[in-house]
Amino acid sequence: MKRLEVIALEGIGEVAQGDSVGNLVCDACARLGLQLASADIVVVAHKIVSKSEGRIVDLDTVAPSARALHIASDLDKDPRLTELILRESRRVVRTGGKTIIVETHHGFICANAGVDLSNAGSGRAILLPENPDRSATKIRDEIEARTGAAPAVIVSDSFGRPWRLGTTDVALGVAGLNPLKDYRGDTDRYGYELRASMAAIADEIASAAELVMGKKDGIPVVLVRGYLIDSRKGSAQELLRPEAEDLFRKS
C-alpha cells in the first residue's frame, strides 16, 4: 500500500539570526519522539531560514531611489518596499495592480521578488535567502552532524501561478534529492511514448507540506515520509525554465 505521511513539527517558536535551523529541526523531532532517517524529507519555510541568516530589513533604513519612487507612485505601493524589491531583482518583468513581477537574482520569476512583510514584525521586511540551495545543504549537514541521518531538505515559499488563482508552495532550495522526475522516453500502460512529461517532485512535496504548515499556524517545518526519493545532491535551479522556452518572458 502506497502511503505518504506529512507531519507538522510544532513548537519551533521564533527564530533569531544565528540560530541553527538544523538543530531546531532535531530538537522538534526529539520533543515529538520522531527519529530522523536518511529516507525522510524535511521541508523548511524560507522565512525561518531568512531570519537565521539575517535577511530582515528595517524599512526605515531604506532610502528609495528615483526609480522606486516612480514605480511606487504608479502602483500605490510603499516606496521603501519597492526599493527592496528592485534591489532583489535582476529585472522587472511586468507590473500591474499593486504587484511587481520580477526575475530575482536567483532566477525565480515571482511577485515582489519574494520580499514579504508578514511574520516579519512591524516595519520590517523579510528577503529570500541569498542562496537557498546552500541554505538547504547547510541544514542537511547540521542534521547529519547531530543525528547521523541525512534527510533530503527543501526550502520552500509560496508563489502565485499563471492562469490560476491562489498560491502554492514551491522549492526555492534543495539538498539531497533530484527535484525533477523525467518520464520522457517511458511508455504509458497503453504503449504510448511519453515525450514531454516531467514532474516537479520538489515543488509537489513543498506544496503537500504547506497543507499542514498553514499561513498563520506557526509551523515552519514539516517532515515528509513515505516518498521514495531519487537521492543525489540536487538543486532548485534545475526547476527553472530556460528563458528561451518561457512564453511569459518572450517579447
C-alpha positions as CSV (number, residue, x, y, z in Angstrom):
1,M,0.0,0.0,0.0
2,K,1.4,3.4,-1.0
3,R,1.3,5.8,1.9
4,L,2.7,9.3,2.3
5,E,3.0,11.0,5.8
6,V,3.1,14.7,6.2
7,I,4.0,15.6,9.8
8,A,4.0,19.1,11.3
9,L,7.0,19.8,13.6
10,E,5.3,22.0,16.1
11,G,6.8,24.1,18.9
12,I,9.9,25.6,17.0
13,G,8.9,29.1,18.0
14,E,10.6,32.4,16.9
15,V,13.9,32.1,15.1
16,A,16.7,34.7,15.5
17,Q,19.8,35.5,13.5
18,G,22.5,32.9,14.1
19,D,20.2,30.1,15.1
20,S,20.9,26.7,13.7
21,V,17.8,25.6,11.7
22,G,19.1,22.1,11.6
23,N,19.4,21.9,15.4
24,L,15.9,23.4,15.7
25,V,14.6,20.6,13.4
26,C,16.3,18.0,15.5
27,D,15.0,19.5,18.8
28,A,11.4,19.5,17.4
29,C,11.7,15.8,16.3
30,A,13.1,14.8,19.7
31,R,10.2,16.5,21.5
32,L,7.7,14.6,19.3
33,G,9.6,11.3,19.6
34,L,10.5,11.2,16.0
35,Q,13.8,9.7,14.8
36,L,15.0,11.2,11.6
37,A,16.1,8.9,8.8
38,S,18.0,9.5,5.5
39,A,14.9,8.4,3.6
40,D,12.9,11.4,5.1
41,I,12.4,14.8,3.6
42,V,12.4,17.9,5.7
43,V,10.5,20.9,4.3
44,V,11.5,24.3,5.8
45,A,9.6,27.5,5.2
46,H,12.1,30.0,3.9
47,K,11.2,32.7,6.5
48,I,12.9,30.9,9.4
49,V,15.9,30.3,7.1
50,S,16.0,34.0,6.2
51,K,15.6,35.0,9.8
52,S,18.5,32.8,10.9
53,E,20.6,34.3,8.1
54,G,19.8,37.9,9.0
55,R,17.8,38.5,5.8
56,I,15.5,41.0,7.6
57,V,15.4,44.7,6.8
58,D,14.0,47.6,8.8
59,L,12.1,49.6,6.3
60,D,13.1,52.9,8.0
61,T,16.7,52.2,6.9
62,V,15.7,52.0,3.2
63,A,16.2,55.1,1.0
64,P,14.1,54.8,-2.2
65,S,15.7,55.5,-5.5
66,A,14.1,57.7,-8.1
67,R,13.0,54.6,-10.0
68,A,11.4,53.1,-6.9
69,L,9.6,56.3,-6.2
70,H,8.2,56.3,-9.8
71,I,7.0,52.7,-9.7
72,A,5.6,53.0,-6.2
73,S,3.6,56.1,-7.3
74,D,2.1,54.2,-10.3
75,L,1.2,51.1,-8.2
76,D,0.3,52.9,-4.9
77,K,3.0,50.9,-3.1
78,D,5.3,51.8,-0.3
79,P,8.5,53.3,-1.9
80,R,10.7,51.6,0.6
81,L,9.3,48.2,-0.1
82,T,9.5,48.9,-3.8
83,E,13.2,49.8,-3.4
84,L,13.9,46.5,-1.7
85,I,12.1,44.6,-4.5
86,L,14.3,46.3,-7.1
87,R,17.4,45.6,-5.1
88,E,16.5,41.9,-5.0
89,S,15.8,41.7,-8.8
90,R,17.7,41.2,-11.9
91,R,14.9,42.9,-13.9
92,V,11.3,43.8,-13.7
93,V,9.2,41.6,-16.0
94,R,5.7,43.1,-15.5
95,T,3.8,45.5,-13.3
96,G,0.1,45.7,-12.6
97,G,-2.4,46.3,-9.9
98,K,-0.1,46.6,-6.8
99,T,2.2,43.8,-8.0
100,I,5.7,43.8,-9.5
101,I,6.6,40.6,-11.3
102,V,10.4,40.3,-11.4
103,E,13.2,37.9,-12.1
104,T,15.2,37.7,-8.9
105,H,18.9,37.3,-8.6
106,H,18.3,33.6,-8.1
107,G,16.4,33.4,-11.5
108,F,13.0,33.0,-9.9
109,I,10.1,34.7,-11.7
110,C,7.8,35.8,-8.9
111,A,5.8,38.6,-7.4
112,N,7.7,41.3,-5.4
113,A,11.0,39.4,-5.5
114,G,9.7,37.3,-2.6
115,V,10.0,40.3,-0.3
116,D,7.4,39.8,2.4
117,L,6.0,41.9,5.3
118,S,4.1,39.0,7.0
119,N,5.6,37.4,10.1
120,A,8.5,39.9,9.9
121,G,7.4,42.2,12.7
122,S,6.2,45.8,12.5
123,G,8.1,47.9,10.0
124,R,10.3,45.1,8.8
125,A,10.5,43.0,5.6
126,I,11.9,39.5,5.1
127,L,14.0,38.8,2.0
128,L,14.6,35.4,0.4
129,P,17.8,33.6,1.3
130,E,20.7,34.7,-0.8
131,N,21.4,31.1,-1.9
132,P,18.6,28.7,-1.0
133,D,20.4,25.6,-2.2
134,R,23.3,26.4,0.0
135,S,20.9,27.0,2.9
136,A,19.2,23.6,2.3
137,T,22.6,21.9,2.2
138,K,23.7,23.6,5.5
139,I,20.5,22.4,7.2
140,R,21.1,18.9,5.9
141,D,24.7,18.9,7.1
142,E,23.6,20.2,10.6
143,I,21.1,17.4,10.9
144,E,23.6,14.8,9.8
145,A,26.2,16.1,12.2
146,R,23.8,15.7,15.1
147,T,21.9,12.5,14.2
148,G,24.0,10.6,11.7
149,A,21.0,10.7,9.3
150,A,21.0,12.9,6.2
151,P,17.4,13.5,5.1
152,A,16.7,15.5,2.0
153,V,15.9,19.2,2.7
154,I,13.6,21.6,0.8
155,V,13.5,25.3,1.5
156,S,10.0,26.4,0.4
157,D,8.0,29.6,-0.3
158,S,4.5,30.4,-1.7
159,F,4.3,31.5,-5.3
160,G,1.4,32.6,-7.5
161,R,0.8,30.8,-10.8
162,P,-0.2,31.9,-14.3
163,W,-3.8,31.1,-15.3
164,R,-4.8,30.1,-11.7
165,L,-5.9,31.9,-8.6
166,G,-4.2,31.3,-5.2
167,T,-0.6,30.4,-4.2
168,T,1.0,27.1,-3.8
169,D,4.4,26.3,-2.2
170,V,7.4,25.6,-4.3
171,A,11.0,24.6,-3.7
172,L,13.5,27.5,-3.5
173,G,16.3,25.4,-2.4
174,V,17.0,21.7,-2.5
175,A,19.6,19.3,-1.0
176,G,19.7,15.5,-1.2
177,L,17.1,14.8,-3.9
178,N,16.5,15.1,-7.6
179,P,13.9,17.9,-7.8
180,L,12.6,16.5,-11.1
181,K,11.3,13.2,-12.3
182,D,11.7,12.8,-16.0
183,Y,9.3,10.4,-17.7
184,R,10.4,11.2,-21.3
185,G,11.1,8.1,-23.2
186,D,9.0,5.9,-20.9
187,T,5.7,4.4,-22.2
188,D,2.3,4.5,-20.5
189,R,0.1,1.5,-19.9
190,Y,-1.1,1.6,-23.5
191,G,2.3,1.7,-25.0
192,Y,2.3,5.5,-25.8
193,E,5.8,7.0,-25.6
194,L,5.9,10.0,-23.2
195,R,7.6,12.9,-24.9
196,A,7.2,15.9,-22.6
197,S,6.3,14.5,-19.1
198,M,8.4,15.8,-16.3
199,A,7.2,16.0,-12.7
200,A,8.4,18.8,-10.4
201,I,8.8,16.5,-7.4
202,A,10.4,19.1,-5.1
203,D,7.6,21.5,-5.8
204,E,4.9,18.9,-5.2
205,I,6.5,17.9,-1.9
206,A,6.7,21.5,-0.8
207,S,3.1,22.1,-1.7
208,A,2.0,19.0,0.3
209,A,3.9,20.2,3.3
210,E,2.2,23.6,3.2
211,L,-1.1,21.9,3.8
212,V,0.0,21.3,7.4
213,M,2.2,24.4,7.7
214,G,-0.7,26.8,7.1
215,K,-0.2,30.6,6.7
216,K,-0.6,31.6,10.3
217,D,-0.3,28.5,12.4
218,G,3.4,29.0,13.3
219,I,4.5,25.7,11.9
220,P,7.6,26.4,9.7
221,V,9.0,22.8,9.4
222,V,7.3,19.7,8.1
223,L,8.6,16.1,7.9
224,V,7.5,14.1,4.9
225,R,7.8,10.3,4.9
226,G,7.0,7.5,2.5
227,Y,8.1,9.1,-0.8
228,L,10.9,7.1,-2.4
229,I,13.3,9.9,-3.5
230,D,15.9,9.8,-6.1
231,S,18.8,10.7,-3.8
232,R,21.5,12.9,-5.1
233,K,22.9,16.4,-4.4
234,G,20.1,18.3,-6.4
235,S,19.4,22.0,-6.9
236,A,16.3,24.0,-7.2
237,Q,17.9,25.7,-10.2
238,E,17.1,22.6,-12.2
239,L,13.4,23.6,-11.9
240,L,13.8,26.9,-13.7
241,R,12.5,27.0,-17.2
242,P,15.1,28.5,-19.6
243,E,14.2,31.9,-20.8
244,A,14.1,30.8,-24.5
245,E,11.3,28.4,-23.6
246,D,9.4,30.8,-21.3
247,L,6.4,32.3,-23.1
248,F,5.8,34.8,-20.3
249,R,9.2,36.4,-20.8
250,K,9.3,36.5,-24.6
251,S,8.6,39.9,-26.1
